[in-house]
Amino acid sequence: MVPDEYRGYGGREEEPPLRKSSSKTRLVVGILAVGVAIGFALGFLYTSIVSPQTSGITPLFDEDHVSLIFDRTSPAVVEIDVARTFGNRTIPGVYSGSGFFVDDQGHILTNNHIVSAGNNFAVRLSNGKELEAVKLGISEADDLAVLKVDPAEVSGITPLELADSSRVRSGQMAIAIGSPFREFNSVAVGVVSGIGRGQSSVLNRPIPDMIQTDVPLNPGNSGGPLLNSDGQVIGINSSIRVSAPNAPVEDFRIGFAVPSNTAISILPHLKTATNLKRPWIGIQGMAVTRELVDTMGFPKGIVITGIFADSPARRAGLTVFRGLTDETLGDIITAVDDVPVQSVEDMVSYLNSKVPGDEVTLTLFKLGSEREVKVTLDPWLGGT
């Protein structure tokens, strides 16, 4: 007997086998179709999880938005060319940097280290016009300075707005505009990498609350604005730190900007021909380490490691911390005017609210006991 399903393969009855073969084909195709559908569904589910476009996660920055901010703010950013005049001889191009208008009166905010290199200044506007500028106030301790041009020459320029830098947060967008390597009106984009940093000025005095950024800053960016996503100034680009003291600029580096709140607090002084002096106690110090807190029971504060001669600290009788015996234990500053301080940067940040001649009260810890000492502040030493 030949099974019915094979009947007629070599003769007349072909229809039944064809119908049975078609049914099998449809079954296979159906299974494949289901498999493909499941594959697409799984693929869609996966991409929904990992793809920013479908998960609602926005990109790092929007190109059109950055261009809009640049178009709106860059007219207020200038390139500064510094020359030095000796008698009848002028040496051009001794330094260059950036700056930006902060009002409609021709005042330009920039870095002190730019203008300190010369005594003859010219600024170039975004439209190519060049103007002479005069130097007004400087603050070496904050690396800030103000130049001024004829306000009639810049009447159509909208100044930049200084934001509240206390609201800056790590991870937010940061945009730098300036003239790196004299490449006029360049824009760079990144994020705020950190806040509350304490880079030192030329006076070896910490500049408190500096903003760290991964925006590529180069020579010539100094003095230019660091902007937020609203086009407001959150900092004044000031310095970079490279991987080694003599490393080339293009080596691994991070950038720092003076916070806008520092500029806001001293801008009225800088708009006059003044050399702003920050207050000084006259100590060298370091933060109390965790080991000293855990093993010795010391409070958090500033270990005094050095005291300058003829300083407020010397006159107030503060003592240097020389070791861990009763004979060598010195003072630890734990507060200024009852405001706790845990680092030199903390103390400098508070002292920036004071001026030379003001009196402050230091809370000191020594040999297991506390005492308070009043100190009259002197102006910070050094500089011009």
C-alpha positions in Angstrom: 0.0 0.0 0.0 1.1 3.5 -0.8 0.1 6.1 1.7 -2.6 8.5 0.5 -0.3 11.5 0.9 2.1 10.1 -1.7 -0.4 8.9 -4.2 -0.1 10.2 -7.8 3.4 11.7 -7.4 4.4 9.8 -10.6 0.9 9.8 -12.2 -2.4 11.6 -12.5 -3.4 12.6 -8.9 -1.3 15.7 -8.2 -3.8 18.0 -6.6 -4.0 16.6 -3.1 -0.2 16.6 -2.5 0.0 20.2 -3.8 -2.7 21.3 -1.4 -0.9 19.6 1.5 2.5 21.2 0.5 0.9 24.6 0.4 -0.5 24.2 3.9 2.9 23.4 5.2 4.4 26.4 3.5 1.8 28.6 4.9 2.6 27.2 8.4 6.3 27.8 8.0 5.8 31.4 6.7 3.4 32.1 9.5 5.9 30.9 12.1 8.6 33.1 10.5 6.3 36.0 10.4 5.5 35.7 14.1 9.3 35.4 14.8 10.0 38.5 12.8 7.3 40.4 14.6 8.6 39.3 18.0 12.1 40.3 16.9 10.9 43.8 15.9 9.0 44.1 19.2 12.1 43.2 21.2 14.3 45.5 19.1 11.9 48.4 19.6 11.7 47.7 23.4 15.6 47.7 23.6 16.0 50.9 21.6 13.3 52.5 23.7 15.4 51.8 26.8 18.8 52.8 25.4 18.1 55.3 22.7 17.9 59.0 23.9 15.6 59.8 21.0 12.8 57.5 22.3 13.4 57.7 26.0 13.0 61.5 26.3 16.7 62.1 27.3 17.9 65.3 25.6 21.3 65.6 24.0 24.2 67.3 25.8 23.4 70.5 23.9 21.2 71.8 21.1 23.2 73.2 18.3 20.6 75.8 17.3 20.3 76.9 20.9 24.1 77.4 21.2 24.1 79.3 17.9 21.3 81.5 19.2 23.2 82.3 22.4 26.3 83.0 20.5 24.5 85.4 18.1 22.9 87.2 21.0 25.9 87.5 23.3 29.1 87.6 21.1 28.6 91.3 20.1 29.3 92.2 23.7 32.6 90.2 23.8 35.8 91.9 22.8 39.4 91.0 22.0 41.9 93.0 24.1 45.3 93.8 22.6 47.9 94.9 25.2 51.0 97.0 24.3 53.7 98.5 26.5 55.1 102.0 26.1 58.5 103.0 27.3 59.0 106.8 26.7 58.6 107.2 22.9 58.8 103.5 22.2 55.8 101.2 22.1 56.0 97.4 22.1 52.8 96.0 20.6 51.3 92.6 21.2 52.9 92.0 24.6 49.6 90.2 25.6 46.1 89.5 24.3 43.0 88.3 25.9 39.2 88.7 26.0 36.7 90.8 27.9 33.0 91.8 27.7 30.7 94.7 28.3 28.9 94.8 31.6 26.9 98.0 31.1 26.1 100.6 28.4 28.7 103.0 29.8 31.6 101.3 28.0 32.9 99.3 31.0 34.6 96.0 30.0 35.3 93.3 32.6 38.4 91.2 32.1 41.3 89.5 34.0 43.9 91.5 35.8 46.7 89.3 34.5 45.9 90.5 31.0 46.1 94.2 31.7 49.0 94.0 34.1 51.3 93.2 31.2 51.1 96.6 29.6 49.9 100.2 29.8 48.4 100.7 26.4 45.1 99.0 25.5 43.0 98.5 22.4 39.8 96.5 22.0 38.3 95.0 18.9 34.6 94.7 18.6 32.7 91.9 16.9 32.1 94.2 13.9 35.9 94.7 13.5 36.0 98.2 14.8 39.0 98.9 17.1 38.8 101.3 20.0 41.3 102.7 22.5 40.6 101.8 26.1 41.8 103.0 29.5 42.5 100.9 32.5 40.4 101.7 35.6 40.3 99.4 38.7 42.1 96.2 39.3 41.9 93.4 41.9 45.0 91.3 41.8 43.6 89.0 44.5 40.6 88.2 42.4 42.3 88.4 38.9 39.8 90.9 37.8 40.0 94.3 36.1 37.9 96.9 34.2 38.7 98.8 31.0 36.6 101.6 29.6 36.0 102.8 26.1 34.0 105.7 24.8 30.3 104.7 25.5 29.2 106.6 22.3 31.2 104.1 20.3 29.3 101.1 21.7 25.8 102.5 22.1 24.2 99.7 20.1 25.8 96.8 22.0 23.7 95.0 24.6 25.9 94.3 27.7 26.0 90.8 29.2 24.1 90.0 32.4 26.0 88.7 35.4 24.1 85.7 36.9 24.0 84.5 40.5 26.9 82.0 40.5 25.7 80.5 43.8 23.0 78.8 41.7 25.6 77.1 39.4 25.5 73.3 39.6 27.9 70.6 38.3 26.8 69.2 35.0 25.0 72.2 33.6 25.9 73.6 30.2 28.8 76.0 30.0 29.7 78.2 26.9 32.9 80.2 26.5 33.3 83.0 24.0 36.7 84.6 23.4 39.7 84.9 21.2 41.9 81.8 21.9 45.3 82.2 20.1 43.8 85.4 18.6 41.1 83.5 16.8 38.5 86.2 17.3 35.0 85.5 18.5 35.4 81.7 19.0 32.8 79.7 20.9 33.4 76.4 22.9 30.8 74.3 24.7 31.1 72.0 27.7 29.8 71.6 31.2 30.5 72.8 34.7 32.8 70.1 36.1 32.9 71.4 39.6 32.2 74.3 41.9 33.8 75.7 45.0 37.4 75.4 43.7 40.2 77.4 45.2 42.8 78.3 42.6 45.4 80.9 43.7 45.9 84.4 42.2 49.3 85.9 41.4 49.4 87.0 45.1 49.3 83.3 46.2 45.9 84.1 47.7 43.0 81.6 47.0 40.2 82.9 44.7 37.3 81.2 46.5 34.4 79.4 44.8 36.0 79.2 41.4 34.1 77.3 38.7 35.8 74.3 37.1 34.8 73.5 33.5 35.8 71.1 30.8 35.2 73.8 28.1 38.4 73.9 26.1 40.1 77.1 27.4 43.3 78.4 25.7 45.5 81.5 25.9 43.3 84.3 24.8 40.1 83.0 26.4 41.2 84.7 29.6 38.8 87.5 30.6 36.0 86.2 28.4 32.6 85.1 29.7 31.6 81.6 30.8 27.9 81.5 30.0 25.0 79.4 31.1 22.2 78.1 28.9 20.3 81.4 29.2 23.3 83.4 27.9 24.1 84.8 31.4 27.6 85.1 32.7 28.4 82.6 35.5 32.1 83.2 35.5 35.1 85.0 34.0 37.5 82.6 32.3 40.8 82.9 34.1 43.2 80.0 34.1 43.9 76.4 33.1 45.7 73.6 34.9 47.7 71.2 32.8 49.0 67.8 33.7 52.5 69.0 34.6 54.1 72.4 35.2 55.9 72.5 31.9 53.3 70.6 29.9 52.2 72.1 26.6 48.8 73.9 26.6 47.3 71.2 24.5 48.1 68.5 27.1 45.4 67.3 29.4 44.0 70.3 31.2 41.0 71.7 33.1 39.8 75.3 33.1 38.7 77.7 35.9 36.6 80.8 35.9 36.2 83.5 38.6 32.6 83.3 39.8 30.3 86.0 38.7 29.3 86.8 42.3 32.8 87.9 43.0 32.7 90.3 40.1 29.3 91.6 41.2 30.6 92.3 44.7 33.6 94.4 43.6 32.5 95.8 40.2 31.5 99.2 41.7 35.1 99.5 43.0 36.6 98.4 39.7 34.8 101.1 37.8 37.0 103.6 39.6 40.7 104.0 39.2 41.6 101.9 42.2 43.8 99.0 43.2 41.4 96.9 45.4 43.2 95.3 48.3 41.7 92.3 50.0 42.2 91.8 53.8 44.9 89.7 55.3 45.5 87.9 58.6 49.0 86.8 57.9 49.1 83.1 58.3 49.9 80.0 56.3 47.7 77.0 57.0 46.2 73.8 55.9 42.9 71.9 56.6 42.9 69.6 59.6 43.2 66.1 58.2 40.8 63.3 58.8 43.6 61.4 60.5 44.1 64.2 63.1 40.4 64.3 63.7 40.2 60.5 64.2 43.4 59.9 66.1 43.9 63.2 68.1 40.3 64.4 68.5 41.1 67.7 66.8 38.1 69.7 65.5 37.8 70.5 61.9 39.5 73.8 61.0 42.8 75.3 59.8 46.1 74.2 61.2 48.4 77.3 61.4 51.7 76.2 59.8 53.3 79.6 59.5 52.9 83.2 60.7 54.3 86.2 58.9 56.3 88.8 60.8 54.5 92.1 61.4 51.2 90.6 60.7 47.8 90.7 62.4 48.2 87.1 63.5 51.6 87.9 65.0 50.3 90.9 66.9 47.4 88.8 68.2 49.7 86.2 69.6 48.7 83.2 67.4 51.0 80.2 67.5 52.3 77.9 64.9 51.5 74.2 64.9 54.8 72.4 65.0 54.1 68.9 66.1 51.9 66.5 68.1 53.3 67.1 71.6 52.0 69.5 74.2 55.1 71.6 73.7 54.6 71.9 69.9 50.9 72.0 69.5 49.8 75.3 67.9 46.6 77.0 67.1 43.8 75.6 65.0 41.3 78.2 63.6 37.8 76.8 63.8 35.7 79.9 63.1 35.8 83.5 62.1 33.1 85.7 63.7 31.4 82.4 64.7 31.3 81.3 61.0 32.9 77.8 60.9 35.9 77.4 58.6 37.4 74.1 57.5 40.0 75.3 54.9 41.9 78.4 54.0 39.5 78.9 51.1 36.6 79.0 53.6 38.3 81.6 55.6 39.3 83.7 52.5 35.7 83.5 51.2 34.4 85.0 54.5 37.2 87.6 54.7 36.2 88.8 51.2 33.1 90.3 52.9 35.5 92.5 54.9 38.0 95.3 54.1 41.4 96.1 55.6 40.9 97.8 58.9 37.9 95.7 59.9 38.1 93.7 63.1 37.2 90.0 63.2 37.1 87.4 66.0 39.0 84.2 65.5 37.9 81.1 67.4 41.1 79.0 68.2 41.6 75.5 69.5 44.7 74.5 71.4 45.5 71.8 73.9 41.9 70.7 74.2 40.5 74.2 74.9 39.0 77.0 72.9 39.6 80.8 73.1 38.7 83.8 71.1 41.1 86.4 69.8 40.2 89.7 68.1 42.3 90.6 65.0 42.4 93.8 63.0 42.8 93.0 59.3 45.7 94.4 57.2 45.7 94.7 53.4 47.1 91.6 51.5 50.8 92.0 50.9 52.4 92.0 47.4 51.3 93.2 44.1 51.4 96.7 42.7 
